[in-house]
Every structure is written in structure tokens, then in C-alpha cells.
């Protein structure tokens, strides 16, 4: 509205539609506080539904400072024990190198100690993920049946960033989930409506830290071999820990390698190790 109307009004609510999604923004609401941000607006037969923009909270006190081990002694040695509670870890590397498999290995260990894990799968059919995991001794089926694992297959353009954040919050706050896996950041970027990747991921990871959630994000880089590249999308800044995977050409064969690039809470091993599945 023009300046005169803005001055005369007690409240201003702006509605927009772009990128196949609707947003609602409160620009003014006299006499009361209001939540800032572009909130997702959904109109359906059930009526209007608003998914608020996720605002990072202050960290809660009271959750135990523990480490989640992978159950693979050599990996745990590299990480000096594992992944700490309330930290965000990025597994990054080229396609097929083992990022998802290691993330599910951590989920397996979490299930073994009774912690619930939620996996948000943007890239792979769930049945294929199940069969592939069973083949390497990660019993997804039994973990799901036991209630310690839930696999959420996210279809392309099914959610806005706000709607997805609301779904994750429900999983954490109502179901008591302790570990969250996003597989992958690339799929999130392509599959979520709107283009707010870094800001929405930053808010989501801040939420994980505030709630004491151990989060694992996988990220695919385009380079198969050659010069090292941590990420194509410059998202390593949002992670507390970065574990990288590489293919190395040795005597005419491709070998897989794993290393730790950074770890904020503790020290880590700085050597590169061969990684086999």
C-alpha cells in the first residue's frame, strides 16, 4: 500500500506467490508483537494453513554431553570418539563414495542404545535404500519395526522450507527423536520450494543445536577425482564437523578414502584412511 495507507492502518499483512508457493508476511501489527519472516501459506480444502519461518532459538540446558560412535573403530579413532550431542556434521564427497552408508551406520549405533533417528531421504527410493543397507549389515527393517528409526522419503517440491522445518520440529518435539539425517543437501536444494538454501539450513541447524539434536547432513560434490573440493555450495560454515570422502587413483584403480576436515568440539585425527564398503 502507499505511504498514507500504511500510516493509517493498524496492521499490514502482505501475501505473495512465487516459485509454486505462497507466503504471508506481517509487516506491521500495532499494539502487539508478531513473528517476522516470510511464512509459508497453504490453501486447500481443509482451509488455510500457515507454516512459520523457523527462527533460531537459544540452546536449551539439560541435555547430556555425549558422543555417538559409529561402531567402526577406525572411524571413531579419527573422530576421537564420535559425534558429540548437539553438533551438526557434514559428510561430503562424490557420488557413490559411502556418505549415506556411514550416516546409516551411525543410525544403527544410535538404535542400539535406544535413541530414535529420523532420516529424510531426498535422493533415493526407500525400498532401494532398505535393500542396499541390508546388504552391508545395516538392518533398517528391524530398526524401523523396533521404533528406533523412521525413514521419510521427501518428494520433489512437496514442501517449502518452512513446511519441512515444521515436519522436522514435530518429529523432534513430539516423537523424541535424538538424531536427524538429511540425505542430501543437494536434494534439499532441488526439492524444496523456494530458493533460501543457506538461510533455511542455517536456521534448521541452529534449531538442532538448541534442542541437543545430533544432525548429519550429506552433501555431494561434482568432482570425482583431482583437486580436493569440500562442497559445491559453500555450506561447510554451518557444520561443526566436516567428514570428507574422496576417490584416489592408485595404480589404475579407484580407491575410496575418508578424512576429517574440521571438528569444533574436540580434536581429531588428521590422517587420510582407506575406506571400504
Secondary structure by P-SEA (a helix, b strand, c coil): ccaaaaaaccbbbbbbccccbbbbbbcccccccccccbbbbbbccccbbbbcccccccccccccbbbbbcccaaaaaaacccccccbbbbbcccccccaaaaaaaaaaaaaaabbbbbbbcccccaaaaaaaaaaaccaaaaaaaaccbbbbbbccccccaaaaaaaaaaaaaaccccbbbcccaaaaaaccccccaaaaaaaaaaaaaaaccbbbbbbbbcccccccccccccccccccbbbbbbbbbcccbbbbbbbbcccccbbbbcbbbbbcc
